[in-house]
Amino acid sequence: MSNTATVSCKWSIREEQPKICQPRRGKARKTIFGCISPWEGCLIEQVEEKGNTRPFFSFLLKVVRACEGKKVYMPLENVKFHHGKRLQPVLKRFEHRTELLFLPPYSPDLNPMERVWWLMRKRITHNRWLKTMEQRVLAQAH
C-alpha cells in the first residue's frame, strides 16, 4: 500500500469537479500480509516495512499459531519470497497443518484475500489523501 490517492468515480454536484489532494512527493510504502477464513470471517494481518522472506516467515508462524488445531490452506501469488529457502524448515515442521497453494499468474478471483484488499483500498485510498502511512494504517484499522 502506498500513500498516494487513487482517483476513482465519485458523486458530485453537476458541473462541479471535486478536487482531490494529490501531492507529488516521494511515495511511502508498507507491505501488508493477510489471510482470511471465508467460512468464519476470521482475518489475520500483519503490517511490515518490506515484503520479503523474513516478514512472510513471521506472518506464516502467526497464522499457524492463530489456527491451532486446524489445517491452513493459504493461496499465494508466485512472488519470489513465497518460495524462499528459509521457509522450507518451517514448512517442513508444519507440513501436516499447512498447505501453500500457488495460484496461476493474474488470477485474483481465486484468492479470497484479494477481495479484502480491494475493499480496503477503496475505503482508504480512493478519492482521499492521507499525509502519512501511519494515517493510512490507522484508517485501515477503523
N, CA and C atoms as an extended XYZ file, in Angstrom:
426
Properties=species:S:1:pos:R:3:atomname:S:1:resname:S:1:resid:I:1 pbc="F F F"
N         0.849       -1.157        0.000 N   MET     1
C         0.000        0.000        0.000 CA  MET     1
C         0.898        1.223        0.000 C   MET     1
N         0.547        2.214       -0.805 N   SER     2
C         1.336        3.448       -0.832 CA  SER     2
C         0.483        4.600       -0.325 C   SER     2
N         1.118        5.762       -0.095 N   ASN     3
C         0.375        6.891        0.451 CA  ASN     3
C        -0.182        7.814       -0.626 C   ASN     3
N        -0.283        7.365       -1.855 N   THR     4
C        -0.892        8.186       -2.901 CA  THR     4
C        -2.365        7.833       -3.034 C   THR     4
N        -3.163        8.838       -3.350 N   ALA     5
C        -4.602        8.620       -3.512 CA  ALA     5
C        -4.871        7.936       -4.841 C   ALA     5
N        -5.925        7.153       -4.881 N   THR     6
C        -6.381        6.523       -6.112 CA  THR     6
C        -7.629        7.272       -6.543 C   THR     6
N        -7.567        7.938       -7.687 N   VAL     7
C        -8.716        8.706       -8.153 CA  VAL     7
C        -9.685        7.749       -8.831 C   VAL     7
N       -10.931        7.778       -8.371 N   SER     8
C       -11.955        6.905       -8.945 CA  SER     8
C       -13.260        7.689       -9.052 C   SER     8
N       -14.317        7.025       -9.478 N   CYS     9
C       -15.591        7.723       -9.660 CA  CYS     9
C       -16.154        8.160       -8.308 C   CYS     9
N       -16.890        9.272       -8.346 N   LYS    10
C       -17.431        9.842       -7.123 CA  LYS    10
C       -18.638       10.699       -7.478 C   LYS    10
N       -19.656       10.686       -6.640 N   TRP    11
C       -20.811       11.544       -6.854 CA  TRP    11
C       -20.438       12.982       -6.534 C   TRP    11
N       -20.943       13.929       -7.342 N   SER    12
C       -20.714       15.344       -7.071 CA  SER    12
C       -21.844       16.153       -7.697 C   SER    12
N       -21.906       17.410       -7.335 N   ILE    13
C       -22.900       18.313       -7.919 CA  ILE    13
C       -22.538       18.525       -9.379 C   ILE    13
N       -23.550       18.554      -10.230 N   ARG    14
C       -23.334       18.702      -11.667 CA  ARG    14
C       -22.447       19.911      -11.956 C   ARG    14
N       -21.482       19.698      -12.810 N   GLU    15
C       -20.528       20.706      -13.286 CA  GLU    15
C       -19.615       21.249      -12.178 C   GLU    15
N       -19.508       20.546      -11.080 N   GLU    16
C       -18.547       20.905      -10.032 CA  GLU    16
C       -17.613       19.725       -9.824 C   GLU    16
N       -16.434       19.806      -10.390 N   GLN    17
C       -15.445       18.733      -10.297 CA  GLN    17
C       -14.834       18.709       -8.898 C   GLN    17
N       -14.980       17.609       -8.150 N   PRO    18
C       -14.340       17.552       -6.826 CA  PRO    18
C       -12.820       17.528       -6.959 C   PRO    18
N       -12.144       18.187       -6.034 N   LYS    19
C       -10.681       18.213       -6.049 CA  LYS    19
C       -10.157       17.232       -5.007 C   LYS    19
N        -9.138       16.501       -5.405 N   ILE    20
C        -8.511       15.537       -4.504 CA  ILE    20
C        -7.040       15.898       -4.392 C   ILE    20
N        -6.595       16.144       -3.174 N   CYS    21
C        -5.192       16.481       -2.943 CA  CYS    21
C        -4.325       15.306       -3.398 C   CYS    21
N        -3.363       15.591       -4.263 N   GLN    22
C        -2.517       14.530       -4.813 CA  GLN    22
C        -1.092       15.058       -4.954 C   GLN    22
N        -0.396       15.340       -3.835 N   PRO    23
C         0.969       15.855       -3.927 CA  PRO    23
C         1.907       14.859       -4.596 C   PRO    23
N         2.944       15.375       -5.196 N   ARG    24
C         3.890       14.532       -5.936 CA  ARG    24
C         5.157       14.247       -5.135 C   ARG    24
N         5.044       14.207       -3.835 N   ARG    25
C         6.216       13.872       -3.019 CA  ARG    25
C         6.524       12.392       -3.121 C   ARG    25
N         7.647       11.990       -2.551 N   GLY    26
C         8.039       10.582       -2.585 CA  GLY    26
C         6.973        9.678       -1.987 C   GLY    26
N         6.826        8.520       -2.575 N   LYS    27
C         5.824        7.566       -2.094 CA  LYS    27
C         6.342        6.828       -0.864 C   LYS    27
N         5.535        6.812        0.161 N   ALA    28
C         5.822        5.948        1.307 CA  ALA    28
C         5.079        4.644        1.051 C   ALA    28
N         5.677        3.533        1.421 N   ARG    29
C         5.039        2.235        1.168 CA  ARG    29
C         5.131        1.350        2.400 C   ARG    29
N         4.152        0.500        2.538 N   LYS    30
C         4.148       -0.552        3.556 CA  LYS    30
C         3.655       -1.818        2.874 C   LYS    30
N         4.089       -2.947        3.382 N   THR    31
C         3.589       -4.232        2.902 CA  THR    31
C         2.631       -4.768        3.951 C   THR    31
N         1.484       -5.234        3.495 N   ILE    32
C         0.513       -5.826        4.408 CA  ILE    32
C         0.301       -7.275        3.997 C   ILE    32
N         0.619       -8.186        4.909 N   PHE    33
C         0.338       -9.605        4.695 CA  PHE    33
C        -1.028       -9.878        5.303 C   PHE    33
N        -1.802      -10.738        4.661 N   GLY    34
C        -3.102      -11.044        5.229 CA  GLY    34
C        -3.666      -12.347        4.716 C   GLY    34
N        -4.527      -12.944        5.524 N   CYS    35
C        -5.276      -14.121        5.093 CA  CYS    35
C        -6.629      -14.099        5.789 C   CYS    35
N        -7.588      -14.753        5.173 N   ILE    36
C        -8.948      -14.745        5.694 CA  ILE    36
C        -9.531      -16.148        5.602 C   ILE    36
N       -10.348      -16.477        6.572 N   SER    37
C       -11.119      -17.714        6.501 CA  SER    37
C       -12.491      -17.328        5.970 C   SER    37
N       -12.785      -17.662        4.712 N   PRO    38
C       -14.072      -17.254        4.136 CA  PRO    38
C       -15.270      -17.821        4.898 C   PRO    38
N       -15.094      -18.954        5.570 N   TRP    39
C       -16.207      -19.584        6.285 CA  TRP    39
C       -16.461      -18.939        7.636 C   TRP    39
N       -15.398      -18.544        8.314 N   GLU    40
C       -15.535      -17.974        9.656 CA  GLU    40
C       -15.436      -16.455        9.661 C   GLU    40
N       -14.882      -15.870        8.597 N   GLY    41
C       -14.698      -14.427        8.548 CA  GLY    41
C       -13.518      -13.946        9.371 C   GLY    41
N       -12.691      -14.861        9.841 N   CYS    42
C       -11.517      -14.525       10.646 CA  CYS    42
C       -10.439      -13.926        9.737 C   CYS    42
N        -9.948      -12.749       10.089 N   LEU    43
C        -8.934      -12.058        9.294 CA  LEU    43
C        -7.667      -11.913       10.127 C   LEU    43
N        -6.541      -12.321        9.549 N   ILE    44
C        -5.241      -12.167       10.206 CA  ILE    44
C        -4.393      -11.311        9.280 C   ILE    44
N        -3.794      -10.256        9.831 N   GLU    45
C        -2.966       -9.379        9.011 CA  GLU    45
C        -1.740       -8.928        9.789 C   GLU    45
N        -0.755       -8.459        9.033 N   GLN    46
C         0.499       -8.001        9.633 CA  GLN    46
C         1.087       -6.938        8.718 C   GLN    46
N         1.410       -5.764        9.271 N   VAL    47
C         1.981       -4.657        8.505 CA  VAL    47
C         3.493       -4.679        8.677 C   VAL    47
N         4.208       -4.581        7.554 N   GLU    48
C         5.674       -4.629        7.574 CA  GLU    48
C         6.251       -3.513        6.704 C   GLU    48
N         7.508       -3.173        6.958 N   GLU    49
C         8.192       -2.163        6.145 CA  GLU    49
C         8.418       -2.657        4.721 C   GLU    49
N         8.801       -3.924        4.591 N   LYS    50
C         9.106       -4.502        3.274 CA  LYS    50
C         8.488       -5.882        3.168 C   LYS    50
N         8.250       -6.290        1.933 N   GLY    51
C         7.789       -7.646        1.683 CA  GLY    51
C         8.968       -8.502        1.256 C   GLY    51
N         9.406       -9.390        2.132 N   ASN    52
C        10.467      -10.335        1.785 CA  ASN    52
C        10.301      -11.592        2.643 C   ASN    52
N        11.242      -12.490        2.574 N   THR    53
C        11.110      -13.784        3.243 CA  THR    53
C        10.954      -13.662        4.753 C   THR    53
N        11.736      -12.805        5.394 N   ARG    54
C        11.701      -12.716        6.862 CA  ARG    54
C        10.314      -12.317        7.395 C   ARG    54
N         9.693      -11.207        6.924 N   PRO    55
C         8.354      -10.895        7.447 CA  PRO    55
C         7.290      -11.905        7.017 C   PRO    55
N         7.451      -12.510        5.836 N   PHE    56
C         6.483      -13.527        5.420 CA  PHE    56
C         6.584      -14.750        6.330 C   PHE    56
N         7.806      -15.128        6.690 N   PHE    57
C         8.052      -16.230        7.628 CA  PHE    57
C         7.349      -15.937        8.962 C   PHE    57
N         7.517      -14.720        9.453 N   SER    58
C         6.885      -14.299       10.703 CA  SER    58
C         5.359      -14.363       10.585 C   SER    58
N         4.829      -13.906        9.449 N   PHE    59
C         3.382      -13.935        9.232 CA  PHE    59
C         2.862      -15.370        9.173 C   PHE    59
N         3.592      -16.228        8.496 N   LEU    60
C         3.188      -17.632        8.384 CA  LEU    60
C         3.098      -18.284        9.769 C   LEU    60
N         4.081      -18.019       10.626 N   LEU    61
C         4.043      -18.541       12.001 CA  LEU    61
C         2.844      -17.983       12.769 C   LEU    61
N         2.565      -16.698       12.569 N   LYS    62
C         1.417      -16.063       13.230 CA  LYS    62
C         0.112      -16.762       12.835 C   LYS    62
N        -0.030      -17.072       11.553 N   VAL    63
C        -1.244      -17.735       11.060 CA  VAL    63
C        -1.354      -19.147       11.625 C   VAL    63
N        -0.252      -19.889       11.587 N   VAL    64
C        -0.265      -21.272       12.087 CA  VAL    64
C        -0.637      -21.294       13.572 C   VAL    64
N        -0.088      -20.360       14.341 N   ARG    65
C        -0.405      -20.306       15.778 CA  ARG    65
C        -1.859      -19.894       16.017 C   ARG    65
N        -2.363      -18.964       15.198 N   ALA    66
C        -3.749      -18.493       15.357 CA  ALA    66
C        -4.761      -19.572       14.997 C   ALA    66
N        -4.370      -20.479       14.117 N   CYS    67
C        -5.284      -21.534       13.652 CA  CYS    67
C        -4.922      -22.871       14.275 C   CYS    67
N        -4.573      -22.845       15.537 N   GLU    68
C        -4.176      -24.060       16.263 CA  GLU    68
C        -5.233      -25.152       16.112 C   GLU    68
N        -4.784      -26.344       15.728 N   GLY    69
C        -5.691      -27.481       15.599 CA  GLY    69
C        -6.432      -27.549       14.274 C   GLY    69
N        -6.150      -26.618       13.364 N   LYS    70
C        -6.832      -26.618       12.067 CA  LYS    70
C        -5.803      -26.664       10.947 C   LYS    70
N        -6.178      -27.226        9.824 N   LYS    71
C        -5.309      -27.229        8.642 CA  LYS    71
C        -5.456      -25.875        7.953 C   LYS    71
N        -4.335      -25.268        7.581 N   VAL    72
C        -4.320      -23.958        6.936 CA  VAL    72
C        -4.006      -24.140        5.457 C   VAL    72
N        -4.910      -23.688        4.606 N   TYR    73
C        -4.685      -23.662        3.159 CA  TYR    73
C        -4.510      -22.202        2.786 C   TYR    73
N        -3.318      -21.837        2.308 N   MET    74
C        -3.040      -20.442        2.027 CA  MET    74
C        -2.767      -20.229        0.541 C   MET    74
N        -3.727      -19.608       -0.187 N   PRO    75
C        -3.474      -19.291       -1.593 CA  PRO    75
C        -2.470      -18.145       -1.680 C   PRO    75
N        -1.477      -18.300       -2.546 N   LEU    76
C        -0.406      -17.304       -2.659 CA  LEU    76
C        -0.122      -16.979       -4.114 C   LEU    76
N         0.336      -15.741       -4.325 N   GLU    77
C         0.868      -15.365       -5.628 CA  GLU    77
C         2.265      -15.969       -5.722 C   GLU    77
N         2.822      -15.965       -6.899 N   ASN    78
C         4.152      -16.553       -7.085 CA  ASN    78
C         5.264      -15.526       -6.910 C   ASN    78
N         5.184      -14.757       -5.834 N   VAL    79
C         6.232      -13.800       -5.502 CA  VAL    79
C         7.455      -14.592       -5.062 C   VAL    79
N         8.626      -14.099       -5.412 N   LYS    80
C         9.868      -14.833       -5.142 CA  LYS    80
C        10.013      -15.237       -3.671 C   LYS    80
N         9.688      -14.323       -2.744 N   PHE    81
C         9.910      -14.651       -1.334 CA  PHE    81
C         8.916      -15.678       -0.792 C   PHE    81
N         7.849      -15.974       -1.504 N   HIS    82
C         6.953      -17.058       -1.073 CA  HIS    82
C         7.599      -18.434       -1.274 C   HIS    82
N         8.653      -18.487       -2.090 N   HIS    83
C         9.353      -19.741       -2.375 CA  HIS    83
C        10.722      -19.801       -1.691 C   HIS    83
N        11.003      -18.875       -0.773 N   GLY    84
C        12.326      -18.754       -0.175 CA  GLY    84
C        12.821      -20.023        0.507 C   GLY    84
N        14.133      -20.260        0.393 N   LYS    85
C        14.744      -21.442        1.023 CA  LYS    85
C        14.627      -21.391        2.542 C   LYS    85
N        14.608      -20.176        3.107 N   ARG    86
C        14.480      -20.046        4.560 CA  ARG    86
C        13.122      -20.548        5.063 C   ARG    86
N        12.135      -20.571        4.180 N   LEU    87
C        10.801      -21.033        4.582 CA  LEU    87
C        10.717      -22.547        4.711 C   LEU    87
N        11.597      -23.263        4.030 N   GLN    88
C        11.492      -24.720        3.973 CA  GLN    88
C        11.468      -25.397        5.345 C   GLN    88
N        12.320      -24.986        6.305 N   PRO    89
C        12.259      -25.645        7.621 CA  PRO    89
C        10.901      -25.478        8.314 C   PRO    89
N        10.323      -24.267        8.258 N   VAL    90
C         9.029      -24.064        8.922 CA  VAL    90
C         7.920      -24.793        8.175 C   VAL    90
N         8.013      -24.846        6.852 N   LEU    91
C         7.011      -25.586        6.077 CA  LEU    91
C         7.099      -27.077        6.386 C   LEU    91
N         8.314      -27.579        6.529 N   LYS    92
C         8.513      -28.995        6.868 CA  LYS    92
C         7.947      -29.288        8.260 C   LYS    92
N         8.223      -28.366        9.188 N   ARG    93
C         7.761      -28.549       10.570 CA  ARG    93
C         6.230      -28.572       10.664 C   ARG    93
N         5.567      -27.746        9.851 N   PHE    94
C         4.106      -27.650        9.914 CA  PHE    94
C         3.421      -28.243        8.687 C   PHE    94
N         4.095      -29.149        7.971 N   GLU    95
C         3.527      -29.669        6.721 CA  GLU    95
C         2.200      -30.392        6.919 C   GLU    95
N         1.986      -30.969        8.086 N   HIS    96
C         0.711      -31.652        8.357 CA  HIS    96
C        -0.426      -30.654        8.614 C   HIS    96
N        -0.081      -29.367        8.885 N   ARG    97
C        -1.094      -28.351        9.187 CA  ARG    97
C        -1.148      -27.208        8.194 C   ARG    97
N        -0.195      -27.142        7.267 N   THR    98
C        -0.117      -26.005        6.357 CA  THR    98
C         0.065      -26.473        4.928 C   THR    98
N        -0.707      -25.890        4.029 N   GLU    99
C        -0.519      -26.163        2.608 CA  GLU    99
C        -0.567      -24.841        1.848 C   GLU    99
N         0.548      -24.525        1.187 N   LEU   100
C         0.612      -23.316        0.373 CA  LEU   100
C         0.110      -23.656       -1.025 C   LEU   100
N        -0.858      -22.895       -1.499 N   LEU   101
C        -1.459      -23.128       -2.817 CA  LEU   101
C        -1.019      -21.997       -3.741 C   LEU   101
N        -0.080      -22.285       -4.633 N   PHE   102
C         0.426      -21.252       -5.528 CA  PHE   102
C        -0.520      -21.091       -6.710 C   PHE   102
N        -1.025      -19.877       -6.864 N   LEU   103
C        -2.030      -19.580       -7.881 CA  LEU   103
C        -1.384      -19.271       -9.223 C   LEU   103
N        -2.129      -19.467      -10.316 N   PRO   104
C        -1.616      -19.068      -11.628 CA  PRO   104
C        -1.481      -17.540      -11.685 C   PRO   104
N        -0.603      -17.036      -12.556 N   PRO   105
C        -0.454      -15.583      -12.686 CA  PRO   105
C        -1.781      -14.921      -13.061 C   PRO   105
N        -1.959      -13.694      -12.557 N   TYR   106
C        -3.126      -12.868      -12.895 CA  TYR   106
C        -4.443      -13.577      -12.599 C   TYR   106
N        -4.571      -14.122      -11.398 N   SER   107
C        -5.810      -14.821      -11.038 CA  SER   107
C        -6.326      -14.367       -9.665 C   SER   107
N        -6.583      -13.072       -9.492 N   PRO   108
C        -7.041      -12.592       -8.187 CA  PRO   108
C        -8.391      -13.169       -7.771 C   PRO   108
N        -9.196      -13.618       -8.732 N   ASP   109
C       -10.507      -14.181       -8.393 CA  ASP   109
C       -10.399      -15.490       -7.615 C   ASP   109
N        -9.238      -16.132       -7.659 N   LEU   110
C        -9.057      -17.396       -6.947 CA  LEU   110
C        -8.610      -17.202       -5.495 C   LEU   110
N        -8.285      -15.969       -5.128 N   ASN   111
C        -7.777      -15.687       -3.787 CA  ASN   111
C        -8.774      -14.809       -3.027 C   ASN   111
N        -9.451      -15.346       -2.003 N   PRO   112
C       -10.438      -14.555       -1.263 CA  PRO   112
C        -9.858      -13.290       -0.629 C   PRO   112
N        -8.574      -13.303       -0.308 N   MET   113
C        -7.955      -12.133        0.316 CA  MET   113
C        -7.900      -10.951       -0.642 C   MET   113
N        -7.847      -11.207       -1.938 N   GLU   114
C        -7.810      -10.115       -2.915 CA  GLU   114
C        -9.058       -9.237       -2.816 C   GLU   114
N       -10.199       -9.826       -2.494 N   ARG   115
C       -11.431       -9.047       -2.319 CA  ARG   115
C       -11.307       -8.127       -1.106 C   ARG   115
N       -10.682       -8.620       -0.040 N   VAL   116
C       -10.456       -7.795        1.153 CA  VAL   116
C        -9.552       -6.621        0.807 C   VAL   116
N        -8.452       -6.887        0.067 N   TRP   117
C        -7.534       -5.807       -0.325 CA  TRP   117
C        -8.271       -4.778       -1.175 C   TRP   117
N        -9.108       -5.229       -2.103 N   TRP   118
C        -9.847       -4.317       -2.979 CA  TRP   118
C       -10.759       -3.406       -2.147 C   TRP   118
N       -11.515       -3.997       -1.223 N   LEU   119
C       -12.414       -3.197       -0.379 CA  LEU   119
C       -11.631       -2.239        0.516 C   LEU   119
N       -10.501       -2.703        1.048 N   MET   120
C        -9.683       -1.863        1.906 CA  MET   120
C        -9.139       -0.667        1.127 C   MET   120
N        -8.595       -0.916       -0.054 N   ARG   121
C        -8.068        0.182       -0.870 CA  ARG   121
C        -9.172        1.156       -1.243 C   ARG   121
N       -10.336        0.638       -1.581 N   LYS   122
C       -11.455        1.507       -1.953 CA  LYS   122
C       -11.820        2.420       -0.783 C   LYS   122
N       -11.840        1.851        0.401 N   ARG   123
C       -12.227        2.608        1.589 CA  ARG   123
C       -11.155        3.608        2.034 C   ARG   123
N        -9.888        3.244        1.860 N   ILE   124
C        -8.805        4.064        2.400 CA  ILE   124
C        -8.192        5.007        1.369 C   ILE   124
N        -7.940        4.539        0.163 N   THR   125
C        -7.163        5.348       -0.786 CA  THR   125
C        -7.988        6.032       -1.862 C   THR   125
N        -9.184        5.548       -2.161 N   HIS   126
C        -9.938        6.139       -3.267 CA  HIS   126
C       -10.465        7.523       -2.899 C   HIS   126
N       -10.084        8.492       -3.702 N   ASN   127
C       -10.553        9.871       -3.595 CA  ASN   127
C       -10.217       10.556       -2.272 C   ASN   127
N        -9.177       10.097       -1.622 N   ARG   128
C        -8.713       10.806       -0.436 CA  ARG   128
C        -7.215       10.621       -0.288 C   ARG   128
N        -6.594       11.609        0.310 N   TRP   129
C        -5.154       11.587        0.500 CA  TRP   129
C        -4.873       11.735        1.982 C   TRP   129
N        -4.029       10.866        2.493 N   LEU   130
C        -3.583       10.947        3.877 CA  LEU   130
C        -2.081       11.206        3.857 C   LEU   130
N        -1.650       12.124        4.677 N   LYS   131
C        -0.271       12.594        4.621 CA  LYS   131
C         0.758       11.512        4.925 C   LYS   131
N         0.489       10.671        5.898 N   THR   132
C         1.490        9.679        6.298 CA  THR   132
C         0.956        8.258        6.171 C   THR   132
N         1.871        7.318        6.085 N   MET   133
C         1.487        5.906        6.038 CA  MET   133
C         0.824        5.496        7.352 C   MET   133
N         1.242        6.120        8.450 N   GLU   134
C         0.632        5.788        9.737 CA  GLU   134
C        -0.860        6.114        9.717 C   GLU   134
N        -1.224        7.247        9.075 N   GLN   135
C        -2.640        7.597        8.953 CA  GLN   135
C        -3.382        6.552        8.125 C   GLN   135
N        -2.738        6.050        7.076 N   ARG   136
C        -3.378        5.024        6.236 CA  ARG   136
C        -3.584        3.734        7.021 C   ARG   136
N        -2.567        3.333        7.778 N   VAL   137
C        -2.669        2.094        8.553 CA  VAL   137
C        -3.748        2.244        9.623 C   VAL   137
N        -3.816        3.417       10.271 N   LEU   138
C        -4.868        3.654       11.261 CA  LEU   138
C        -6.245        3.666       10.607 C   LEU   138
N        -6.354        4.245        9.402 N   ALA   139
C        -7.633        4.261        8.684 CA  ALA   139
C        -8.071        2.844        8.361 C   ALA   139
N        -7.120        1.988        8.066 N   GLN   140
C        -7.427        0.585        7.763 CA  GLN   140
C        -8.013       -0.105        8.986 C   GLN   140
N        -7.512        0.244       10.160 N   ALA   141
C        -7.951       -0.422       11.386 CA  ALA   141
C        -9.361       -0.018       11.808 C   ALA   141
N        -9.865        1.083       11.270 N   HIS   142
C       -11.192        1.567       11.706 CA  HIS   142
C       -12.234        1.350       10.666 C   HIS   142
